[in-house]
Amino acid sequence: QVQLVESGGGLVQPGGSLRLSCAAPGTIFRLYNMAWYRQAPGKQRELVAASSSGGSTNYADSVKGRFTISRDNAKNTVFLQMNSLKPEDTAVYYCNAEHSWSSAYVYWGQGTQVTVSS
């Protein structure tokens, strides 16, 4: 069982920045594809950004140019740097880990609230 520990959410004004972190202690982190999802009230959970074990990244169109996903395999941590935040970015953000060798091993964090409001 992989435990994902998220941090970094909060309240920020439009145009501001936040950095989310997700730690996965005790794992062979480099073997996992990591991703951030978000879910706003009344909406489905959606993929925000992903970082594969091989180093590639991809982003939802709505966050391209504003958000950056990165990972530190030595520290078993993935980050989501969010800049130029908009009210529509308000959601609960979830960290996701999927083993690159088997999609049967998928894990979720507990979620962290991000609220963008003046």
C-alpha positions as CSV (number, residue, x, y, z in Angstrom):
1,Q,0.0,0.0,0.0
2,V,1.3,3.4,-1.0
3,Q,0.4,6.4,1.2
4,L,0.4,9.8,-0.6
5,V,0.7,12.8,1.6
6,E,-0.4,16.1,0.1
7,S,0.3,19.6,1.3
8,G,0.3,23.2,0.1
9,G,-3.3,24.1,-0.6
10,G,-5.0,27.2,0.7
11,L,-6.7,30.5,-0.2
12,V,-5.1,32.7,-2.8
13,Q,-6.2,35.8,-4.7
14,P,-6.7,35.7,-8.5
15,G,-3.3,36.0,-10.2
16,G,-1.5,34.5,-7.2
17,S,0.6,31.3,-6.9
18,L,0.6,28.1,-4.9
19,R,2.8,25.1,-4.8
20,L,1.4,21.7,-4.0
21,S,3.5,18.8,-2.8
22,C,2.8,15.1,-2.7
23,A,5.1,12.8,-0.8
24,A,5.2,9.0,-1.2
25,P,7.5,7.7,1.4
26,G,8.7,4.1,1.3
27,T,8.1,3.6,-2.4
28,I,10.3,3.0,-5.4
29,F,9.1,6.4,-6.5
30,R,10.9,6.5,-9.9
31,L,8.7,3.5,-11.1
32,Y,5.5,5.5,-10.6
33,N,3.7,7.7,-13.0
34,M,2.5,10.6,-11.0
35,A,-0.4,13.0,-11.6
36,W,-2.5,15.8,-10.2
37,Y,-6.3,15.7,-10.6
38,R,-8.8,18.2,-9.3
39,Q,-12.5,18.1,-8.6
40,A,-14.7,21.2,-8.3
41,P,-18.1,21.1,-6.6
42,G,-20.7,19.5,-8.9
43,K,-18.1,18.5,-11.5
44,Q,-16.2,15.4,-12.4
45,R,-12.7,14.8,-11.4
46,E,-10.3,15.9,-14.1
47,L,-6.6,15.4,-14.9
48,V,-4.6,18.6,-14.4
49,A,-1.0,17.4,-15.0
50,A,0.9,14.2,-15.3
51,S,4.6,13.2,-15.0
52,S,5.5,9.8,-16.3
53,S,8.3,7.6,-14.8
54,G,10.1,8.2,-18.0
55,G,10.1,12.0,-17.6
56,S,7.5,13.1,-19.9
57,T,4.8,15.5,-18.9
58,N,1.4,16.6,-20.1
59,Y,-1.2,19.1,-19.0
60,A,-4.9,19.9,-19.4
61,D,-5.4,22.7,-21.9
62,S,-6.9,24.9,-19.2
63,V,-3.6,25.0,-17.2
64,K,-1.0,25.0,-20.0
65,G,1.5,27.8,-19.5
66,R,0.4,28.4,-15.9
67,F,1.0,25.2,-14.1
68,T,4.2,23.1,-13.9
69,I,4.5,19.5,-12.6
70,S,7.9,18.4,-11.5
71,R,9.2,15.5,-9.4
72,D,12.2,14.8,-7.2
73,N,12.7,11.0,-7.3
74,A,15.4,11.2,-4.6
75,K,12.8,12.7,-2.2
76,N,9.8,10.7,-3.4
77,T,7.9,13.9,-4.0
78,V,5.9,15.4,-6.9
79,F,5.1,19.1,-7.1
80,L,2.5,21.2,-8.8
81,Q,3.5,24.8,-9.2
82,M,0.4,26.9,-10.0
83,N,0.8,30.4,-11.2
84,S,-1.6,33.0,-12.5
85,L,-4.4,31.3,-10.6
86,K,-8.0,31.9,-11.6
87,P,-11.3,31.5,-9.7
88,E,-12.1,28.5,-12.0
89,D,-9.0,26.7,-10.6
90,T,-10.8,26.4,-7.3
91,A,-11.2,22.7,-6.5
92,V,-9.9,19.9,-4.3
93,Y,-6.6,18.7,-5.8
94,Y,-5.7,15.1,-5.6
95,C,-2.3,13.4,-6.0
96,N,-2.3,10.2,-8.0
97,A,0.3,7.4,-8.4
98,E,0.1,4.6,-10.8
99,H,2.8,1.9,-11.1
100,S,4.4,2.1,-14.5
101,W,4.5,-1.7,-14.7
102,S,0.9,-2.4,-13.8
103,S,-2.2,-0.2,-13.9
104,A,-3.6,-2.5,-11.1
105,Y,-1.6,-0.4,-8.6
106,V,-3.2,3.0,-8.4
107,Y,-3.2,5.2,-5.3
108,W,-4.8,8.5,-4.4
109,G,-4.0,11.2,-1.8
110,Q,-6.6,12.6,0.6
111,G,-6.9,15.8,-1.4
112,T,-6.0,19.4,-0.6
113,Q,-8.4,22.4,-1.1
114,V,-7.3,25.2,-3.4
115,T,-9.5,28.3,-3.3
116,V,-8.9,31.2,-5.6
117,S,-11.0,34.2,-4.5
118,S,-10.6,37.9,-3.8
